[in-house]
Amino acid sequence: MFWFIGLSTILLGRTFYAGLRYKDLFYREPGYRETSPQLDDDKVAGYLVRTVIVAVTWPITLPLIGIFVLGQKFNKKDV
C-alpha cells in the first residue's frame, strides 16, 4: 500500500509538471519549411521512460539520492 501511494504521488506530480512546462519538455523548434513548433517523439518517450522508472523504483532511488546529497555536504573541495 505504501509503495502504491508513492507511485501515485510521483505519477501525479510528474504529470502536473509536464502540464506546466509542456512546450519546453515535448516540443522542438520548427525546422526547414515548418511554421510552428513540432512535437518531438524522442522527448516524449524519454520523459515517459524516466517517469515510469522513477515511479516504480522510488523506494530504492529515494535513499540513494539522500546518500548522494549527504556525500556532497561532506565534500570539502569545490568541483
RAHU-V888267 format. One record per residue. N is the residue number from 1. RES is the residue in three letters. PSI is psi in whole degrees, -180 to 180 (NA if undefined). Layout:
N	RES	PSI
N	RES	PSI
This chain:
1	MET	-43
2	PHE	-42
3	TRP	-40
4	PHE	-37
5	ILE	-43
6	GLY	-43
7	LEU	-49
8	SER	-41
9	THR	-44
10	ILE	-44
11	LEU	-42
12	LEU	-41
13	GLY	-45
14	ARG	-35
15	THR	-43
16	PHE	-45
17	TYR	-40
18	ALA	-36
19	GLY	-34
20	LEU	-38
21	ARG	38
22	TYR	-33
23	LYS	-40
24	ASP	-37
25	LEU	-34
26	PHE	-12
27	TYR	151
28	ARG	162
29	GLU	150
30	PRO	139
31	GLY	-162
32	TYR	127
33	ARG	19
34	GLU	141
35	THR	-20
36	SER	163
37	PRO	143
38	GLN	145
39	LEU	127
40	ASP	110
41	ASP	-36
42	ASP	-39
43	LYS	-41
44	VAL	-46
45	ALA	-42
46	GLY	-43
47	TYR	-42
48	LEU	-45
49	VAL	-46
50	ARG	-41
51	THR	-46
52	VAL	-43
53	ILE	-46
54	VAL	-40
55	ALA	-37
56	VAL	-35
57	THR	19
58	TRP	-33
59	PRO	-25
60	ILE	-44
61	THR	-31
62	LEU	-49
63	PRO	-34
64	LEU	-37
65	ILE	-41
66	GLY	-41
67	ILE	-38
68	PHE	-46
69	VAL	-39
70	LEU	-40
71	GLY	-36
72	GLN	-36
73	LYS	-35
74	PHE	-9
75	ASN	123
76	LYS	-26
77	LYS	153
78	ASP	144
79	VAL	NA
